[in-house]
Amino acid sequence: MLHVLGKASSINVRKVLWTCAELGLSFERENWGNGFRPTDSPEFLALNPNAMVPVLVDGDYVLWESNTICRYLAARYGAGRLLPVEAAHRARVEQWMDWQATELNNAWRYAFMALVRASSDHRDATQVATSVAQWNRHMGMLDRQLECTGAFVAGADFSLADVVLGLSVNRWLMTPIKRPALRAVESYMARLRDRPAYLEFCSNGIP
């Protein structure tokens, strides 16, 4: 039995839960994080010194970093589903996963913390506006990629790139900002709605 440590509202935990659902993997989830058991406790730090969720426990194997956990699950249990075996196709999926974790996340962070989390450390209006502009610019990049594929982020088939970026697009749509009309992104999200795991772990009212 897989054990996923982290609260269900965390976007990074939801990546892992969505991946498990797509692969048909059974798991047990334990609530850790803000409002639940503290991640700075010695027990949790022994599993992840970063004191962040999620953490995956697979038997004696412990792993942290959400995108890495998703890759591990697909590589070990997916038999080519979600993460291609062939090197070039796999690299394309991982390219967009890494882009989500670095470029896209860095673009939205200030605006999201200010407008959704109401963080007292994120009250500079100029920085909020800059973050929104960068966020929209990156979403435009994703829109152009989806125009090229006509289907999913890395190509014709649903992959891990769609798990991590589907959640990111959902966050963009749920944050109170002015957004450009992105037709390919809109069509993409309609395609994702056909997946039961998307409805459970992404389009569930949580940004």
N, C-alpha and C positions, 0 to 999 in steps of 0.2 A: 504494500500500500504506500502510495506517495503521500507525503505530508507537506503542505504548503503553509508557511508561517507568514501571516500578514492579514490585515483587515480587508474585508471584501470591497470597501469603497475605494481603495488605492488603485490608481490607474495601472501601476506596475504589477500589482497582484493580479489584477483582472487580465493582463496579458497572459499570465501563466494559466489562470483558470480557463480562459478561452482556448488556449492551446490544448490543454488537457481534454476539454470537451470535443474539440475537433478530432483528436486522436482516439477518443473513446476510452480515456484513461480514468480509472477511479482514483480519488484522492480524498484526503481529510484535510480540512483547513483549520488552523488555529488563529485566533484573534491576537495579533500583536500590533503595536503602534499606538498612535495618539488616541486616547480614550480607552485603551485596553492595556494589556501587559506591556510594560516599558521595554523598548528595544535597547536601552542603555544598561539593562541589568546584566550581571555577569553571565547568567545562563544564555542570554541571547548573543552577547558579544563573543562568546565562545564559538558561536556558529557563524556570525558575521561581524567582524571588527568595525565595519562602517556604521553599525547600529541602524540599518535600514531594511525595510521589507521590499520584496519578498525574499524568503529563504526556502529552498527546496531540500527536503530530506528524503532520499531514495535509498532505503536500507541504511548502510553505513556511509553512504556518500552524501556530502553536504555541498550545496552550491548556492551562490548569491549572484546578483545582477540579473535583472529580469530578462533582457534580451538573450543573455547567455543561457539562462534556464530554458527558455523557449527553444533555442537551438539544440540544447542537450536532449530535451524530450523528443523533438522531432527526429534527431539523428539516432537516438537509441530505440525509440518505439514506433517511429513513423513509417519506416520502410519506404522512404522516398516521398511520402506525403508531407506537404507543407515546406519541406526543405529538400530541394533536388540533390541527387547523388552526384550528378555530373558537375564538374568543377565550375565551368563558366555559368551555368544556370544557377548553381548555388551561390556563386559570388554576386550575381545580380540581385538575388533576394537579400543577401547579407549587406550589400551596398545600401539598399534603401532602409534596412533596419538600423544600420549605423548612422545614416543621415537623420533618421528620426531621433535617435538618442543624443545626437550632438547638435547639428545645425538647427533642426526644427525646435527641439526642446529649449535651446538657448534663446531662440527668437521669442517664444511665447511666455517664458517664465515670469518676467516682471509684470506684464499685463495681467496674467492669470492670478498671480499672488495679490495684486492690487484689487482687481475687480471681482474676483470670486472668493478668494480667501480673506479679503479685507485686512491684509497684513499691515501692521503699523510701520514696517520697515520698507514698504513699497508705496509711498504716497507722492512721489515726485511726478507731477502731471506730464512733464516733458519726457521723462523716461517711459511712462505708460504709453504715450503717443508713439514714441520710437519703437517700443516693443510691438505694439499693434501693427505698425507699418511693416516691420520685419516679418511678423507672423503672416500677414496677408501676402507678402512677397514670396515667402516660402510655400504658402499654399498655392500660389500661382504656378510655382515650379512643379508641384505635385499634379496640378490640373493639366499641365502640358504633357507630363508623363502619361497620365491616364488617357489623354487624347491619342497619344501614340499607340498605346496597347489596345485601347478599346475595350478593356476588360478589367484586369487587376493590376496592381502596382508593378509587379515584376514581369508581367506577361499575360498569357491567356489563362493561366491556372491560379487559383487561390493559393496563397502561401503565407509564411510567417510575416512577410512584409505587410500583408493586409491586416494581420492581427494588430501589430503595433501601430500602423498608420491609421487603421480604422478607428482605434481608440483616440488617436491624436485629432483626427477630423471631427469626431464627436465632441471633443473638448472645445475645438474651435467654434463649432456651431452653437454650443451651449454657453459660451462666454459672451457677456453683453458688450459687444464691440460692433463697429460698422464694418461689414464684410463685402467684398466684391462678389458678384454673381459668377460662380465657377461651374459651368455646365457639366464638365466631365466629372468633377468631384460629386456633383449632385447625382448624376447617373450611377456613379460608383457606389455611393451610399445606398441607393435603391437596390443595387445588386447584392450588397451585403445583407440587406434586410431579409433575404431569402434563407439566411443561415440561422437556425435556432440558437446557436451559441452566441451569435452577434446580438440577438435580442436579449439574451440572458445577461451577458457580461459587458456589452458595449452600449446598446441603445436601451438603457435601463433607468434613465433619469439622473445618472451620476456623471458630472463633467470629468 
